[in-house]
Amino acid sequence: MKRRILLVDDDVAILLTLKAVLEISGFEVTTAASAREAKQKLKSNEYHMVITDLRMESEMAGEEVAAAAKKAANQPAVAMLTAYPPKDAEWVTTSDTDKVLVKPMNTQDLLRQIEAMLVAHEDKKLKETGKRLEPVVAQEAGKKPRKLAESRAR
């Protein structure tokens, strides 16, 4: 079973590029081009992770997506993707975001950070509930992200 990611960005070029990179690396990716669309998808689907742009139709639209994700039944890991990270370091600890990813970013670094977030989030859920909620994350965690060249060779 593939790990599911909801990818949210109003920049179609970034959305499609990241979707391709993540799918090549073995993720199942659903996209949303706005916070409103993302919140609808969160109501009807379950994801292991949500990666959302911070600034979309409003300055803090990504925060709305992060809050909706944290209210979802399975509480996926949430990464905020932004070219303009807030200067206030406290923002990261008070928001519903697990990690801030600053774009542009090297593809391999991005994949490593996503893998690490998924494992850390699953471990956190395990400690809170006493049982593993998403065993697929643990199975996939041992795998290294495939390089784009390796994937294309297949």
Stockholm file with secondary structure:
# STOCKHOLM 1.0

chainA/1-154         MKRRILLVDDDVAILLTLKAVLEISGFEVTTAASAREAKQKLKSNEYHMVITDLRMESEMAGEEVAAAAKKAANQPAVAMLTAYPPKDAEWVTTSDTDKVLVKPMNTQDLLRQIEAMLVAHEDKKLKETGKRLEPVVAQEAGKKPRKLAESRAR
#=GR chainA/1-154 SS CCCEEEEECSCHHHHHHHHHHHHHTTCEEEEESSHHHHHHHHHHCCCSEEEEESCSSSTTHHHHHHHHHHHSTTCCEEEEEESSCCSCTHHHHHSSCSEEEESSCCHHHHHHHHHHHHHHHHHHHHHHHSSCSCHHHHHHHTSCCCCHHHHHHC
#=GC SS_cons         CCCEEEEECSCHHHHHHHHHHHHHTTCEEEEESSHHHHHHHHHHCCCSEEEEESCSSSTTHHHHHHHHHHHSTTCCEEEEEESSCCSCTHHHHHSSCSEEEESSCCHHHHHHHHHHHHHHHHHHHHHHHSSCSCHHHHHHHTSCCCCHHHHHHC
//
